[in-house]
Amino acid sequence: MDKKRGAVRVQPTPKPVAEPKGPRGAEHHHIDRKGHSDNWRRHHVDVCKSALRKLLTTPVASAMTIAVLAIALTLPGFLFSALDNMRTIATGWEGETRISLYLQPSLSDADADRFGRQLMLRDDIAAIDMISREQGLREFARISGFSDVLDTLSDNPLPAVVVLMPTATSTKDLGLLRASFEALPEVDEAVLDMEWLQRLQAIMGLASRAVYVLGVLLGLTVLLVIGNTIRVAIESRRDEIVVSKLVGATDAWVRRPFLYTGFWYGLIAALVAWVSIQAAWLMLEQPVEQLAQLYRSHYQLQGLGLMGSLWLFICSVLLGWAGAGLAVHRHLRDIEPQ
Amino acid sequence: MIQFNHVSKRYAQGHDALKDVNFTLATGEMAFLTGHSGAGKSTLLKLIMLMERPSAGQIQVGEQQLNALGRRDIPYLRRSIGVVFQNHQLLFDRSVFDNILLPLQISGFAPDDAARRVRAALDKVGLLTKEKMSPLALSSGEQQRIGIARAIVHKPKILLADEPTGNLDPQLSAEIMQLFTQFNRVGTTVLIASHDIALIRSMGRRVLTLQSGRLLSDG
């Protein structure tokens, strides 16, 4: 609206009148539908802001509660991201699984060579490394330092070996592949070089289960801590609730500030937890890099990542909201004007 | 505006607070409700606001049969009624202005509209200069007038008062009654519970007398 002054007379905008909505008490307030939804939105924003302001008016008490919540969130958050890192590492190793085929000792070098070339034509094998009986013996002599002893042997006791890298990565497929190789007449024994990987996976399965249990327990802690905090808040605002109900506040209206308080607790606690988890990973970065170098790897630690962070915030806010909801549901109905 | 049909209220402990009460309060009428303490005055007011439910009988407020209202409808009923309490039920953690603002916030008024109405209500009870003060800083007479301002700020059709002059000296009591008369003059239906017989007589209005839960006289 332009602010022209002078002869132009500004007509007041006519107030739209609400249609009568049946025999409800507030029908004579003349609040139109749009105005009503505007007011409703503004009320939500106001309540949301004032809930945060109330938290900040008691900084010490709020900080204590948030610290407890943040610790309860940091622990599972950190462990979940540690599990993720372990999984990434394990997958990296899985890609390097090898199957060693120890060929029949009776097989001649020429036959062994032909067998190896045949294998190269198969689709399910990514790469092949042939170790002839001669090569095997030389390698063994070099590594073991028993070359003198070996020289005295008239016959080479080692079989020819084909080391192959399968394209399959899943444990089940690899097991089937190994068995099919062992069934070949040229092969004496096929060894899947991954038993330790299976053990690692079993341990990680166990660890992941433990982390989930811990996560649920600590999530419950968050729920209860927020529930109890909100219960105290409800008790301290008893007079306000009674008066509000007397002058026509709905249950939802009375509930709202407490739900927003739960929301803020959840959000701020998630923020603090997120910062501590990232800080912990930052502190681990250098030692892990050194360790990785020892394994000639360039493993890069992953923090929570986008998805992990999202999960942390969503879970925390939902827990805050739900904890407040539980407390409100449990206690607000008891507070009725007498 | 308010109609009681054979209304009884028996509390869980077996105490009969009201027995077969019948009366009708016409729209725009002003009446007093009197009787000894424990005669059922407060119970009667609580029934109108649905702070209690009757054990038997029907109550009609405006167009609404209270028996037909569920828990979720109660807030909307209460928004059509203004109530003044003996202990005024003010909130001491906020200013006078914010105390009177509360019913308007709850009903969803726009802030500027609400502020205008709050000042109008404060003006009516003659305390416009005290809007920023805490209710604690006011005298009990002033606190009671703030309570009245809060009760009428949303222009209810019905105004109930439970011992509004209970703690006040005769002169302040007369002033408060003057306020109620003013609201009645603009069409508000007013029902005041009080045991101050002398004050009630001086007003010359309809008097409903309760004695141990029964309506003794009406007139």
Chai-1 contact restraints between the chains, C-beta under 6 A:
chainA,res_idxA,chainB,res_idxB,connection_type,confidence,min_distance_angstrom,max_distance_angstrom,comment,restraint_id
A,P23,B,E63,contact,1.0,0.0,6.0,A-B,restraint_1
A,P23,B,Q64,contact,1.0,0.0,6.0,A-B,restraint_2
A,R24,B,Y76,contact,1.0,0.0,6.0,A-B,restraint_3
A,G25,B,Y76,contact,1.0,0.0,6.0,A-B,restraint_4
A,G25,B,L77,contact,1.0,0.0,6.0,A-B,restraint_5
A,G25,B,R79,contact,1.0,0.0,6.0,A-B,restraint_6
A,G25,B,S80,contact,1.0,0.0,6.0,A-B,restraint_7
A,A26,B,Y76,contact,1.0,0.0,6.0,A-B,restraint_8
A,A26,B,R79,contact,1.0,0.0,6.0,A-B,restraint_9
A,A26,B,S107,contact,1.0,0.0,6.0,A-B,restraint_10
A,H29,B,S107,contact,1.0,0.0,6.0,A-B,restraint_11
A,N39,B,G108,contact,1.0,0.0,6.0,A-B,restraint_12
A,N39,B,A110,contact,1.0,0.0,6.0,A-B,restraint_13
A,E240,B,L91,contact,1.0,0.0,6.0,A-B,restraint_14
A,V243,B,Q89,contact,1.0,0.0,6.0,A-B,restraint_15
A,V247,B,P103,contact,1.0,0.0,6.0,A-B,restraint_16
A,V247,B,I106,contact,1.0,0.0,6.0,A-B,restraint_17
A,G248,B,P75,contact,1.0,0.0,6.0,A-B,restraint_18
A,G248,B,R78,contact,1.0,0.0,6.0,A-B,restraint_19
A,G248,B,R79,contact,1.0,0.0,6.0,A-B,restraint_20
A,G248,B,I106,contact,1.0,0.0,6.0,A-B,restraint_21
A,A249,B,I106,contact,1.0,0.0,6.0,A-B,restraint_22
A,T250,B,P75,contact,1.0,0.0,6.0,A-B,restraint_23
A,W253,B,I106,contact,1.0,0.0,6.0,A-B,restraint_24
A,P337,B,M51,contact,1.0,0.0,6.0,A-B,restraint_25
